[in-house]
Amino acid sequence: NSISSFYFSPNRITGEVVINEQDTLVLNQNYHPSWQTNKGLIEDYNGLLSVRLEGKGSYSVKLNYVPKTFYIGLIISIVGFAYLLYHFFKPKNKQRFL
């Protein structure tokens, strides 16, 4: 079993993996449930991030870290921006004095 073309950044890990049998890829990265992968199953391996890969073959494994708080912040920002745009572009009421 081997890994090549390894790329690491704070929120993304990618690599080309060749496995001959079911195996677990263990990465020296702290485990957190917000990690997502396109192949296999992410597990906690003694506090480290691991991906259980099943079946023979060559895989392009991609892991992304996107915490749920990111989506909450994104929704709050979009709602706030929409509110700002509404108040900036809303028609102005003309008051008539008799």
Phi and psi restraints in degrees (range 20) as a CNS / XPLOR table:
assign (resid 1 and name C) (resid 2 and name N)
       (resid 2 and name CA) (resid 2 and name C) 1.0 -150.8 20.0 2
assign (resid 2 and name N) (resid 2 and name CA)
       (resid 2 and name C) (resid 3 and name N) 1.0 162.3 20.0 2
assign (resid 2 and name C) (resid 3 and name N)
       (resid 3 and name CA) (resid 3 and name C) 1.0 -132.4 20.0 2
assign (resid 3 and name N) (resid 3 and name CA)
       (resid 3 and name C) (resid 4 and name N) 1.0 141.2 20.0 2
assign (resid 3 and name C) (resid 4 and name N)
       (resid 4 and name CA) (resid 4 and name C) 1.0 -142.7 20.0 2
assign (resid 4 and name N) (resid 4 and name CA)
       (resid 4 and name C) (resid 5 and name N) 1.0 174.1 20.0 2
assign (resid 4 and name C) (resid 5 and name N)
       (resid 5 and name CA) (resid 5 and name C) 1.0 49.3 20.0 2
assign (resid 5 and name N) (resid 5 and name CA)
       (resid 5 and name C) (resid 6 and name N) 1.0 49.7 20.0 2
assign (resid 5 and name C) (resid 6 and name N)
       (resid 6 and name CA) (resid 6 and name C) 1.0 -81.0 20.0 2
assign (resid 6 and name N) (resid 6 and name CA)
       (resid 6 and name C) (resid 7 and name N) 1.0 131.8 20.0 2
assign (resid 6 and name C) (resid 7 and name N)
       (resid 7 and name CA) (resid 7 and name C) 1.0 -129.0 20.0 2
assign (resid 7 and name N) (resid 7 and name CA)
       (resid 7 and name C) (resid 8 and name N) 1.0 134.5 20.0 2
assign (resid 7 and name C) (resid 8 and name N)
       (resid 8 and name CA) (resid 8 and name C) 1.0 -133.7 20.0 2
assign (resid 8 and name N) (resid 8 and name CA)
       (resid 8 and name C) (resid 9 and name N) 1.0 131.2 20.0 2
assign (resid 8 and name C) (resid 9 and name N)
       (resid 9 and name CA) (resid 9 and name C) 1.0 -138.8 20.0 2
assign (resid 9 and name N) (resid 9 and name CA)
       (resid 9 and name C) (resid 10 and name N) 1.0 171.6 20.0 2
assign (resid 9 and name C) (resid 10 and name N)
       (resid 10 and name CA) (resid 10 and name C) 1.0 -58.2 20.0 2
assign (resid 10 and name N) (resid 10 and name CA)
       (resid 10 and name C) (resid 11 and name N) 1.0 -27.6 20.0 2
assign (resid 10 and name C) (resid 11 and name N)
       (resid 11 and name CA) (resid 11 and name C) 1.0 -126.2 20.0 2
assign (resid 11 and name N) (resid 11 and name CA)
       (resid 11 and name C) (resid 12 and name N) 1.0 11.4 20.0 2
assign (resid 11 and name C) (resid 12 and name N)
       (resid 12 and name CA) (resid 12 and name C) 1.0 -150.1 20.0 2
assign (resid 12 and name N) (resid 12 and name CA)
       (resid 12 and name C) (resid 13 and name N) 1.0 135.6 20.0 2
assign (resid 12 and name C) (resid 13 and name N)
       (resid 13 and name CA) (resid 13 and name C) 1.0 -133.4 20.0 2
assign (resid 13 and name N) (resid 13 and name CA)
       (resid 13 and name C) (resid 14 and name N) 1.0 131.1 20.0 2
assign (resid 13 and name C) (resid 14 and name N)
       (resid 14 and name CA) (resid 14 and name C) 1.0 -134.9 20.0 2
assign (resid 14 and name N) (resid 14 and name CA)
       (resid 14 and name C) (resid 15 and name N) 1.0 154.8 20.0 2
assign (resid 14 and name C) (resid 15 and name N)
       (resid 15 and name CA) (resid 15 and name C) 1.0 -171.8 20.0 2
assign (resid 15 and name N) (resid 15 and name CA)
       (resid 15 and name C) (resid 16 and name N) 1.0 154.1 20.0 2
assign (resid 15 and name C) (resid 16 and name N)
       (resid 16 and name CA) (resid 16 and name C) 1.0 -95.9 20.0 2
assign (resid 16 and name N) (resid 16 and name CA)
       (resid 16 and name C) (resid 17 and name N) 1.0 121.4 20.0 2
assign (resid 16 and name C) (resid 17 and name N)
       (resid 17 and name CA) (resid 17 and name C) 1.0 -117.6 20.0 2
assign (resid 17 and name N) (resid 17 and name CA)
       (resid 17 and name C) (resid 18 and name N) 1.0 134.6 20.0 2
assign (resid 17 and name C) (resid 18 and name N)
       (resid 18 and name CA) (resid 18 and name C) 1.0 -118.5 20.0 2
assign (resid 18 and name N) (resid 18 and name CA)
       (resid 18 and name C) (resid 19 and name N) 1.0 121.8 20.0 2
assign (resid 18 and name C) (resid 19 and name N)
       (resid 19 and name CA) (resid 19 and name C) 1.0 -125.1 20.0 2
assign (resid 19 and name N) (resid 19 and name CA)
       (resid 19 and name C) (resid 20 and name N) 1.0 145.4 20.0 2
assign (resid 19 and name C) (resid 20 and name N)
       (resid 20 and name CA) (resid 20 and name C) 1.0 -100.8 20.0 2
assign (resid 20 and name N) (resid 20 and name CA)
       (resid 20 and name C) (resid 21 and name N) 1.0 -15.2 20.0 2
assign (resid 20 and name C) (resid 21 and name N)
       (resid 21 and name CA) (resid 21 and name C) 1.0 -157.5 20.0 2
assign (resid 21 and name N) (resid 21 and name CA)
       (resid 21 and name C) (resid 22 and name N) 1.0 169.4 20.0 2
assign (resid 21 and name C) (resid 22 and name N)
       (resid 22 and name CA) (resid 22 and name C) 1.0 -55.4 20.0 2
assign (resid 22 and name N) (resid 22 and name CA)
       (resid 22 and name C) (resid 23 and name N) 1.0 132.6 20.0 2
assign (resid 22 and name C) (resid 23 and name N)
       (resid 23 and name CA) (resid 23 and name C) 1.0 -152.7 20.0 2
assign (resid 23 and name N) (resid 23 and name CA)
       (resid 23 and name C) (resid 24 and name N) 1.0 170.3 20.0 2
assign (resid 23 and name C) (resid 24 and name N)
       (resid 24 and name CA) (resid 24 and name C) 1.0 -120.3 20.0 2
assign (resid 24 and name N) (resid 24 and name CA)
       (resid 24 and name C) (resid 25 and name N) 1.0 127.3 20.0 2
assign (resid 24 and name C) (resid 25 and name N)
       (resid 25 and name CA) (resid 25 and name C) 1.0 -91.4 20.0 2
assign (resid 25 and name N) (resid 25 and name CA)
       (resid 25 and name C) (resid 26 and name N) 1.0 116.4 20.0 2
assign (resid 25 and name C) (resid 26 and name N)
       (resid 26 and name CA) (resid 26 and name C) 1.0 -107.5 20.0 2
assign (resid 26 and name N) (resid 26 and name CA)
       (resid 26 and name C) (resid 27 and name N) 1.0 128.1 20.0 2
assign (resid 26 and name C) (resid 27 and name N)
       (resid 27 and name CA) (resid 27 and name C) 1.0 -113.6 20.0 2
assign (resid 27 and name N) (resid 27 and name CA)
       (resid 27 and name C) (resid 28 and name N) 1.0 144.7 20.0 2
assign (resid 27 and name C) (resid 28 and name N)
       (resid 28 and name CA) (resid 28 and name C) 1.0 -80.3 20.0 2
assign (resid 28 and name N) (resid 28 and name CA)
       (resid 28 and name C) (resid 29 and name N) 1.0 66.9 20.0 2
assign (resid 28 and name C) (resid 29 and name N)
       (resid 29 and name CA) (resid 29 and name C) 1.0 -141.7 20.0 2
assign (resid 29 and name N) (resid 29 and name CA)
       (resid 29 and name C) (resid 30 and name N) 1.0 136.0 20.0 2
assign (resid 29 and name C) (resid 30 and name N)
       (resid 30 and name CA) (resid 30 and name C) 1.0 -61.7 20.0 2
assign (resid 30 and name N) (resid 30 and name CA)
       (resid 30 and name C) (resid 31 and name N) 1.0 137.5 20.0 2
assign (resid 30 and name C) (resid 31 and name N)
       (resid 31 and name CA) (resid 31 and name C) 1.0 -73.6 20.0 2
assign (resid 31 and name N) (resid 31 and name CA)
       (resid 31 and name C) (resid 32 and name N) 1.0 140.6 20.0 2
assign (resid 31 and name C) (resid 32 and name N)
       (resid 32 and name CA) (resid 32 and name C) 1.0 -151.2 20.0 2
assign (resid 32 and name N) (resid 32 and name CA)
       (resid 32 and name C) (resid 33 and name N) 1.0 141.0 20.0 2
assign (resid 32 and name C) (resid 33 and name N)
       (resid 33 and name CA) (resid 33 and name C) 1.0 -63.2 20.0 2
assign (resid 33 and name N) (resid 33 and name CA)
       (resid 33 and name C) (resid 34 and name N) 1.0 -13.1 20.0 2
assign (resid 33 and name C) (resid 34 and name N)
       (resid 34 and name CA) (resid 34 and name C) 1.0 -80.2 20.0 2
assign (resid 34 and name N) (resid 34 and name CA)
       (resid 34 and name C) (resid 35 and name N) 1.0 -6.1 20.0 2
assign (resid 34 and name C) (resid 35 and name N)
       (resid 35 and name CA) (resid 35 and name C) 1.0 -69.9 20.0 2
assign (resid 35 and name N) (resid 35 and name CA)
       (resid 35 and name C) (resid 36 and name N) 1.0 139.1 20.0 2
assign (resid 35 and name C) (resid 36 and name N)
       (resid 36 and name CA) (resid 36 and name C) 1.0 -128.8 20.0 2
assign (resid 36 and name N) (resid 36 and name CA)
       (resid 36 and name C) (resid 37 and name N) 1.0 150.9 20.0 2
assign (resid 36 and name C) (resid 37 and name N)
       (resid 37 and name CA) (resid 37 and name C) 1.0 -136.0 20.0 2
assign (resid 37 and name N) (resid 37 and name CA)
       (resid 37 and name C) (resid 38 and name N) 1.0 157.9 20.0 2
assign (resid 37 and name C) (resid 38 and name N)
       (resid 38 and name CA) (resid 38 and name C) 1.0 -91.2 20.0 2
assign (resid 38 and name N) (resid 38 and name CA)
       (resid 38 and name C) (resid 39 and name N) 1.0 -14.3 20.0 2
assign (resid 38 and name C) (resid 39 and name N)
       (resid 39 and name CA) (resid 39 and name C) 1.0 -134.4 20.0 2
assign (resid 39 and name N) (resid 39 and name CA)
       (resid 39 and name C) (resid 40 and name N) 1.0 142.4 20.0 2
assign (resid 39 and name C) (resid 40 and name N)
       (resid 40 and name CA) (resid 40 and name C) 1.0 74.4 20.0 2
assign (resid 40 and name N) (resid 40 and name CA)
       (resid 40 and name C) (resid 41 and name N) 1.0 -163.8 20.0 2
assign (resid 40 and name C) (resid 41 and name N)
       (resid 41 and name CA) (resid 41 and name C) 1.0 -127.3 20.0 2
assign (resid 41 and name N) (resid 41 and name CA)
       (resid 41 and name C) (resid 42 and name N) 1.0 127.7 20.0 2
assign (resid 41 and name C) (resid 42 and name N)
       (resid 42 and name CA) (resid 42 and name C) 1.0 -80.9 20.0 2
assign (resid 42 and name N) (resid 42 and name CA)
       (resid 42 and name C) (resid 43 and name N) 1.0 134.9 20.0 2
assign (resid 42 and name C) (resid 43 and name N)
       (resid 43 and name CA) (resid 43 and name C) 1.0 -138.4 20.0 2
assign (resid 43 and name N) (resid 43 and name CA)
       (resid 43 and name C) (resid 44 and name N) 1.0 161.2 20.0 2
assign (resid 43 and name C) (resid 44 and name N)
       (resid 44 and name CA) (resid 44 and name C) 1.0 -88.2 20.0 2
assign (resid 44 and name N) (resid 44 and name CA)
       (resid 44 and name C) (resid 45 and name N) 1.0 122.4 20.0 2
assign (resid 44 and name C) (resid 45 and name N)
       (resid 45 and name CA) (resid 45 and name C) 1.0 -120.3 20.0 2
assign (resid 45 and name N) (resid 45 and name CA)
       (resid 45 and name C) (resid 46 and name N) 1.0 91.1 20.0 2
assign (resid 45 and name C) (resid 46 and name N)
       (resid 46 and name CA) (resid 46 and name C) 1.0 53.6 20.0 2
assign (resid 46 and name N) (resid 46 and name CA)
       (resid 46 and name C) (resid 47 and name N) 1.0 41.2 20.0 2
assign (resid 46 and name C) (resid 47 and name N)
       (resid 47 and name CA) (resid 47 and name C) 1.0 87.7 20.0 2
assign (resid 47 and name N) (resid 47 and name CA)
       (resid 47 and name C) (resid 48 and name N) 1.0 -5.2 20.0 2
assign (resid 47 and name C) (resid 48 and name N)
       (resid 48 and name CA) (resid 48 and name C) 1.0 -103.9 20.0 2
assign (resid 48 and name N) (resid 48 and name CA)
       (resid 48 and name C) (resid 49 and name N) 1.0 160.8 20.0 2
assign (resid 48 and name C) (resid 49 and name N)
       (resid 49 and name CA) (resid 49 and name C) 1.0 -80.5 20.0 2
assign (resid 49 and name N) (resid 49 and name CA)
       (resid 49 and name C) (resid 50 and name N) 1.0 130.8 20.0 2
assign (resid 49 and name C) (resid 50 and name N)
       (resid 50 and name CA) (resid 50 and name C) 1.0 -138.6 20.0 2
assign (resid 50 and name N) (resid 50 and name CA)
       (resid 50 and name C) (resid 51 and name N) 1.0 153.1 20.0 2
assign (resid 50 and name C) (resid 51 and name N)
       (resid 51 and name CA) (resid 51 and name C) 1.0 -126.0 20.0 2
assign (resid 51 and name N) (resid 51 and name CA)
       (resid 51 and name C) (resid 52 and name N) 1.0 121.2 20.0 2
assign (resid 51 and name C) (resid 52 and name N)
       (resid 52 and name CA) (resid 52 and name C) 1.0 -86.6 20.0 2
assign (resid 52 and name N) (resid 52 and name CA)
       (resid 52 and name C) (resid 53 and name N) 1.0 119.8 20.0 2
assign (resid 52 and name C) (resid 53 and name N)
       (resid 53 and name CA) (resid 53 and name C) 1.0 -109.2 20.0 2
assign (resid 53 and name N) (resid 53 and name CA)
       (resid 53 and name C) (resid 54 and name N) 1.0 133.8 20.0 2
assign (resid 53 and name C) (resid 54 and name N)
       (resid 54 and name CA) (resid 54 and name C) 1.0 -117.6 20.0 2
assign (resid 54 and name N) (resid 54 and name CA)
       (resid 54 and name C) (resid 55 and name N) 1.0 139.5 20.0 2
assign (resid 54 and name C) (resid 55 and name N)
       (resid 55 and name CA) (resid 55 and name C) 1.0 88.4 20.0 2
assign (resid 55 and name N) (resid 55 and name CA)
       (resid 55 and name C) (resid 56 and name N) 1.0 151.4 20.0 2
assign (resid 55 and name C) (resid 56 and name N)
       (resid 56 and name CA) (resid 56 and name C) 1.0 -71.2 20.0 2
assign (resid 56 and name N) (resid 56 and name CA)
       (resid 56 and name C) (resid 57 and name N) 1.0 156.1 20.0 2
assign (resid 56 and name C) (resid 57 and name N)
       (resid 57 and name CA) (resid 57 and name C) 1.0 140.7 20.0 2
assign (resid 57 and name N) (resid 57 and name CA)
       (resid 57 and name C) (resid 58 and name N) 1.0 -179.0 20.0 2
assign (resid 57 and name C) (resid 58 and name N)
       (resid 58 and name CA) (resid 58 and name C) 1.0 -110.9 20.0 2
assign (resid 58 and name N) (resid 58 and name CA)
       (resid 58 and name C) (resid 59 and name N) 1.0 128.4 20.0 2
assign (resid 58 and name C) (resid 59 and name N)
       (resid 59 and name CA) (resid 59 and name C) 1.0 -125.7 20.0 2
assign (resid 59 and name N) (resid 59 and name CA)
       (resid 59 and name C) (resid 60 and name N) 1.0 146.8 20.0 2
assign (resid 59 and name C) (resid 60 and name N)
       (resid 60 and name CA) (resid 60 and name C) 1.0 -101.8 20.0 2
assign (resid 60 and name N) (resid 60 and name CA)
       (resid 60 and name C) (resid 61 and name N) 1.0 101.4 20.0 2
assign (resid 60 and name C) (resid 61 and name N)
       (resid 61 and name CA) (resid 61 and name C) 1.0 -92.4 20.0 2
assign (resid 61 and name N) (resid 61 and name CA)
       (resid 61 and name C) (resid 62 and name N) 1.0 128.1 20.0 2
assign (resid 61 and name C) (resid 62 and name N)
       (resid 62 and name CA) (resid 62 and name C) 1.0 -125.9 20.0 2
assign (resid 62 and name N) (resid 62 and name CA)
       (resid 62 and name C) (resid 63 and name N) 1.0 128.3 20.0 2
assign (resid 62 and name C) (resid 63 and name N)
       (resid 63 and name CA) (resid 63 and name C) 1.0 -120.1 20.0 2
assign (resid 63 and name N) (resid 63 and name CA)
       (resid 63 and name C) (resid 64 and name N) 1.0 135.4 20.0 2
assign (resid 63 and name C) (resid 64 and name N)
       (resid 64 and name CA) (resid 64 and name C) 1.0 -127.4 20.0 2
assign (resid 64 and name N) (resid 64 and name CA)
       (resid 64 and name C) (resid 65 and name N) 1.0 141.2 20.0 2
assign (resid 64 and name C) (resid 65 and name N)
       (resid 65 and name CA) (resid 65 and name C) 1.0 -110.6 20.0 2
assign (resid 65 and name N) (resid 65 and name CA)
       (resid 65 and name C) (resid 66 and name N) 1.0 110.4 20.0 2
assign (resid 65 and name C) (resid 66 and name N)
       (resid 66 and name CA) (resid 66 and name C) 1.0 -134.8 20.0 2
assign (resid 66 and name N) (resid 66 and name CA)
       (resid 66 and name C) (resid 67 and name N) 1.0 100.1 20.0 2
assign (resid 66 and name C) (resid 67 and name N)
       (resid 67 and name CA) (resid 67 and name C) 1.0 -69.4 20.0 2
assign (resid 67 and name N) (resid 67 and name CA)
       (resid 67 and name C) (resid 68 and name N) 1.0 153.7 20.0 2
assign (resid 67 and name C) (resid 68 and name N)
       (resid 68 and name CA) (resid 68 and name C) 1.0 -60.5 20.0 2
assign (resid 68 and name N) (resid 68 and name CA)
       (resid 68 and name C) (resid 69 and name N) 1.0 -30.6 20.0 2
assign (resid 68 and name C) (resid 69 and name N)
       (resid 69 and name CA) (resid 69 and name C) 1.0 -64.2 20.0 2
assign (resid 69 and name N) (resid 69 and name CA)
       (resid 69 and name C) (resid 70 and name N) 1.0 -24.8 20.0 2
assign (resid 69 and name C) (resid 70 and name N)
       (resid 70 and name CA) (resid 70 and name C) 1.0 -62.1 20.0 2
assign (resid 70 and name N) (resid 70 and name CA)
       (resid 70 and name C) (resid 71 and name N) 1.0 -45.8 20.0 2
assign (resid 70 and name C) (resid 71 and name N)
       (resid 71 and name CA) (resid 71 and name C) 1.0 -66.5 20.0 2
assign (resid 71 and name N) (resid 71 and name CA)
       (resid 71 and name C) (resid 72 and name N) 1.0 -38.4 20.0 2
assign (resid 71 and name C) (resid 72 and name N)
       (resid 72 and name CA) (resid 72 and name C) 1.0 -62.7 20.0 2
assign (resid 72 and name N) (resid 72 and name CA)
       (resid 72 and name C) (resid 73 and name N) 1.0 -46.0 20.0 2
assign (resid 72 and name C) (resid 73 and name N)
       (resid 73 and name CA) (resid 73 and name C) 1.0 -63.2 20.0 2
assign (resid 73 and name N) (resid 73 and name CA)
       (resid 73 and name C) (resid 74 and name N) 1.0 -37.9 20.0 2
assign (resid 73 and name C) (resid 74 and name N)
       (resid 74 and name CA) (resid 74 and name C) 1.0 -64.2 20.0 2
assign (resid 74 and name N) (resid 74 and name CA)
       (resid 74 and name C) (resid 75 and name N) 1.0 -43.7 20.0 2
assign (resid 74 and name C) (resid 75 and name N)
       (resid 75 and name CA) (resid 75 and name C) 1.0 -64.5 20.0 2
assign (resid 75 and name N) (resid 75 and name CA)
       (resid 75 and name C) (resid 76 and name N) 1.0 -44.1 20.0 2
assign (resid 75 and name C) (resid 76 and name N)
       (resid 76 and name CA) (resid 76 and name C) 1.0 -61.4 20.0 2
assign (resid 76 and name N) (resid 76 and name CA)
       (resid 76 and name C) (resid 77 and name N) 1.0 -41.6 20.0 2
assign (resid 76 and name C) (resid 77 and name N)
       (resid 77 and name CA) (resid 77 and name C) 1.0 -64.7 20.0 2
assign (resid 77 and name N) (resid 77 and name CA)
       (resid 77 and name C) (resid 78 and name N) 1.0 -42.9 20.0 2
assign (resid 77 and name C) (resid 78 and name N)
       (resid 78 and name CA) (resid 78 and name C) 1.0 -64.9 20.0 2
assign (resid 78 and name N) (resid 78 and name CA)
       (resid 78 and name C) (resid 79 and name N) 1.0 -44.2 20.0 2
assign (resid 78 and name C) (resid 79 and name N)
       (resid 79 and name CA) (resid 79 and name C) 1.0 -63.0 20.0 2
assign (resid 79 and name N) (resid 79 and name CA)
       (resid 79 and name C) (resid 80 and name N) 1.0 -43.4 20.0 2
assign (resid 79 and name C) (resid 80 and name N)
       (resid 80 and name CA) (resid 80 and name C) 1.0 -62.7 20.0 2
assign (resid 80 and name N) (resid 80 and name CA)
       (resid 80 and name C) (resid 81 and name N) 1.0 -42.0 20.0 2
assign (resid 80 and name C) (resid 81 and name N)
       (resid 81 and name CA) (resid 81 and name C) 1.0 -66.1 20.0 2
assign (resid 81 and name N) (resid 81 and name CA)
       (resid 81 and name C) (resid 82 and name N) 1.0 -41.2 20.0 2
assign (resid 81 and name C) (resid 82 and name N)
       (resid 82 and name CA) (resid 82 and name C) 1.0 -63.3 20.0 2
assign (resid 82 and name N) (resid 82 and name CA)
       (resid 82 and name C) (resid 83 and name N) 1.0 -40.7 20.0 2
assign (resid 82 and name C) (resid 83 and name N)
       (resid 83 and name CA) (resid 83 and name C) 1.0 -62.8 20.0 2
assign (resid 83 and name N) (resid 83 and name CA)
       (resid 83 and name C) (resid 84 and name N) 1.0 -42.4 20.0 2
assign (resid 83 and name C) (resid 84 and name N)
       (resid 84 and name CA) (resid 84 and name C) 1.0 -63.0 20.0 2
assign (resid 84 and name N) (resid 84 and name CA)
       (resid 84 and name C) (resid 85 and name N) 1.0 -45.8 20.0 2
assign (resid 84 and name C) (resid 85 and name N)
       (resid 85 and name CA) (resid 85 and name C) 1.0 -62.2 20.0 2
assign (resid 85 and name N) (resid 85 and name CA)
       (resid 85 and name C) (resid 86 and name N) 1.0 -40.5 20.0 2
assign (resid 85 and name C) (resid 86 and name N)
       (resid 86 and name CA) (resid 86 and name C) 1.0 -59.8 20.0 2
assign (resid 86 and name N) (resid 86 and name CA)
       (resid 86 and name C) (resid 87 and name N) 1.0 -47.0 20.0 2
assign (resid 86 and name C) (resid 87 and name N)
       (resid 87 and name CA) (resid 87 and name C) 1.0 -71.8 20.0 2
assign (resid 87 and name N) (resid 87 and name CA)
       (resid 87 and name C) (resid 88 and name N) 1.0 -26.3 20.0 2
assign (resid 87 and name C) (resid 88 and name N)
       (resid 88 and name CA) (resid 88 and name C) 1.0 -76.6 20.0 2
assign (resid 88 and name N) (resid 88 and name CA)
       (resid 88 and name C) (resid 89 and name N) 1.0 -38.2 20.0 2
assign (resid 88 and name C) (resid 89 and name N)
       (resid 89 and name CA) (resid 89 and name C) 1.0 -104.2 20.0 2
assign (resid 89 and name N) (resid 89 and name CA)
       (resid 89 and name C) (resid 90 and name N) 1.0 1.1 20.0 2
assign (resid 89 and name C) (resid 90 and name N)
       (resid 90 and name CA) (resid 90 and name C) 1.0 -67.0 20.0 2
assign (resid 90 and name N) (resid 90 and name CA)
       (resid 90 and name C) (resid 91 and name N) 1.0 147.7 20.0 2
assign (resid 90 and name C) (resid 91 and name N)
       (resid 91 and name CA) (resid 91 and name C) 1.0 -65.7 20.0 2
assign (resid 91 and name N) (resid 91 and name CA)
       (resid 91 and name C) (resid 92 and name N) 1.0 141.2 20.0 2
assign (resid 91 and name C) (resid 92 and name N)
       (resid 92 and name CA) (resid 92 and name C) 1.0 -85.5 20.0 2
assign (resid 92 and name N) (resid 92 and name CA)
       (resid 92 and name C) (resid 93 and name N) 1.0 135.5 20.0 2
assign (resid 92 and name C) (resid 93 and name N)
       (resid 93 and name CA) (resid 93 and name C) 1.0 -81.4 20.0 2
assign (resid 93 and name N) (resid 93 and name CA)
       (resid 93 and name C) (resid 94 and name N) 1.0 126.9 20.0 2
assign (resid 93 and name C) (resid 94 and name N)
       (resid 94 and name CA) (resid 94 and name C) 1.0 -92.9 20.0 2
assign (resid 94 and name N) (resid 94 and name CA)
       (resid 94 and name C) (resid 95 and name N) 1.0 126.8 20.0 2
assign (resid 94 and name C) (resid 95 and name N)
       (resid 95 and name CA) (resid 95 and name C) 1.0 -96.0 20.0 2
assign (resid 95 and name N) (resid 95 and name CA)
       (resid 95 and name C) (resid 96 and name N) 1.0 134.8 20.0 2
assign (resid 95 and name C) (resid 96 and name N)
       (resid 96 and name CA) (resid 96 and name C) 1.0 -105.4 20.0 2
assign (resid 96 and name N) (resid 96 and name CA)
       (resid 96 and name C) (resid 97 and name N) 1.0 133.3 20.0 2
assign (resid 96 and name C) (resid 97 and name N)
       (resid 97 and name CA) (resid 97 and name C) 1.0 -104.1 20.0 2
assign (resid 97 and name N) (resid 97 and name CA)
       (resid 97 and name C) (resid 98 and name N) 1.0 131.5 20.0 2
